[in-house]
Amino acid sequence: INETKLSLNNEGSYVATQHLLDLGHKDILFATGPSIYNHSQHGLLGYQEALKDKGIEPNPNNSLFLSGFTAEAGYNELLPLLKSTKASAIVCGNDLIAYGALKALRELNLSVPHDFSVIGYDDIDTNQYLNPGLTSVNPNRYALGWDATIELIEKIENRTINDYTENSFVKLVVRETCGVFKHENTN
C-alpha cells in the first residue's frame, strides 16, 4: 500500500503544530511512541517541517520518543520534561499520550489551555467528553481505508481503477485544550 497514504502522521503533526504556531506558541514539544515505528518518525518530520516553515529551528530537546503509545508512558515520561520546560504547548503522537500529558500538567498545577496547550492524534470518541475536551487530529480512516482497498484491488487484479478519494486524510478537531499563547512557562 502506498506509503504516502499510510504516513498520515506527517500531515497530522504538521497541521497540529501549525495550529499552535497560529495561536502564537513558538516553544512547542512533540511526544510520540517508539522511534522504531515509521509513523513516529513521520510525525516528527511533520512537526519539524511546520516549525521550519515559520522560521523556527526545531530544538532536539523538545522532541521525545516514548517507550509506548500509552497514557502511562505519556504521564511517566513527560512529567520530568514538563517540570523543567519553558514550552507552552505539546503535540502528542496519539490521544492516549495526550491523556498522560494532561494528567502530568494537572499534577504540576498548569491549567489547560490557559498555561499550556495540548493536541492529540486519532480523535478517539472519548475526547469530546473530557474536561477540557481534547483537541485532536482526526485521520479520515474511511477515506484511507477506501483508497487502500482500491490500491490493493489494483495490485491483485493488475489493473487501474482510479477511484481514489480527493479529500485530505486529516482534519484538526478543535476543542478546548488549545489557547492563545500568553506567556512562557516559568518552570
N, C-alpha and C positions, 0 to 999 in steps of 0.2 A: 504494500500500500504506500502511496506517495508520502514521503517523509514530511513534506511541507504541510500537508493536511493534518498530519498527526503531531506536528510541533506547534500546537496552539499556544503553548506556554510562552513562546517568544512574543507573539502578538498580544496575548493577555497581559503579561507583565509589563509590556510596553504601554498599553492603554492604561493600566492601573498606575504606573509611575507617572505617566503624562498627566493624569487627573490630579495627583498630589502636587506635581510641579505647577499646574494651573491654579491650584489653591495657594500657592506661594511657598510651599515646602521646598527646601533645597538639600537638606541633610536627611536623606531617606535610607532606611535599612531595607535589606532584602534577605528573606529567610525561606529556604526550601528544603526538600528532603536530600537524601544522599547524592553525592556528585556522580555516582556510577550510573544514574538514570539520565537518559537523553533529555527528558522533559525538565529535569532540574537544570541542566546546562542551558537549554533553550530559554528557560525562564530568566536565568541570569543574564543572558545576552540581550533579551528584550528590555530588561531593567537598565542595563548599561547603555544601550542604544538611546533610550529615552533621555537619560541624563546627558549624554554626549550631544544629542540634538538640541538641548537647551544650553550648551556650552559649559556643562559641568563635568569635570573629570571624575569618574567613579572612584570612590575610596574603597580599596580592597578590604579594609577593616569593617565596612558596612555590609558586606555580603557574607552569609553564613549558610553552609550546608549542614543540616541537622542529621541526627542518626536515624530519623524516620519521619514519616508524614503524619505524625500523631499529635494530639493536643498535649500529651505528656512531654514529648520531645520539644514542642513549641514552648511550653512553660519552663521546663527544667533547663533547657539550653539557651533560651532567650533571656531569662531572668537576670543572669550576671551581666549580659550585654546591656540590657535596658537600665540597669542600675547605674551604669557609667557613661552611657551615650549622651551626646549632645543632639542627636537626631530628634526630629519631631514627628516622624511617620515611619510606617513599615509596610512593605508589600510582602505578603506571605504566599508560599507555593501552593497552599491549599487552605480550605476553611478550617480544618482541624488545627493546623499550625496557628492560624489566626486566633482560634479559641484559646489556645495555650498562651499566646501573646496577651490577649485580653485579660486573662487571669493574672498574669505577671504584672501587667500595668495597674490593675486594681490593687494588688498587693503593695505596689510601690506608691499608692495614692496618687496616681496620674489619671486624670479624668479623660475619658474618650468621648467626644472628639476635641474637647477644649484644650487639653495639654498634649495629646498625642493622637494621630490618625492611624487607622488600621484598615487594610484591604486584604481580603482573602481571594481564593480562586476555587471555583467549582459551583458556587451559588447553590449549595445544598438547601433543601426545603426549610430546615430549622432556622436559617439565618434571619428570616423575617420575624421570628418570634423572640429573638434575643433582645435584650435591652442594654445598650442601644443595638438596633438592627445592623448586622454586618454588611458593609459594602463589599461586593464580591464580583469577580469576573465570571460571567456565565458562558461556558463553552457550548455553543449550539450543537448539542450532541445529536440531535435529529439530522441536521444538515451534514454533519461529519459522518454519521452512520450511513446516510443515503449515498454520499459521494464514495465512501469506502466500499460499499456494496456494489455500486456501478463499476468502480475500478476493478474489483475482484471478478465480476462477471466478464468484463472486457478481457482480462488476462486469461480466464478459464476458456472462454469461447474464441479467443484470439480475434476479436473484432472491436470496433469503436462504436460506442453508444452515444457519447457526448450529451448525457442528461445530467450534468453536474449542476449543483446549486450555485447561484451567483452571489449569495449573501456572505458577509463576513462571518467567520465562525465564532467570534467572541463579541460579547456585549458587556459593558460595565453596568451592573445594577447598583445604583447609588442609594444607600440607606443612611443610617445615622452615625457611622463610625469615622467619617471624614469631616474635618473642619478646616476653615481658612487658617493659614499659618499665623500664629500670634507671637510666639517667642521661641527662642532656642531653649531646649531643656537645660536645667541647671544642675543636673546630677554631678 
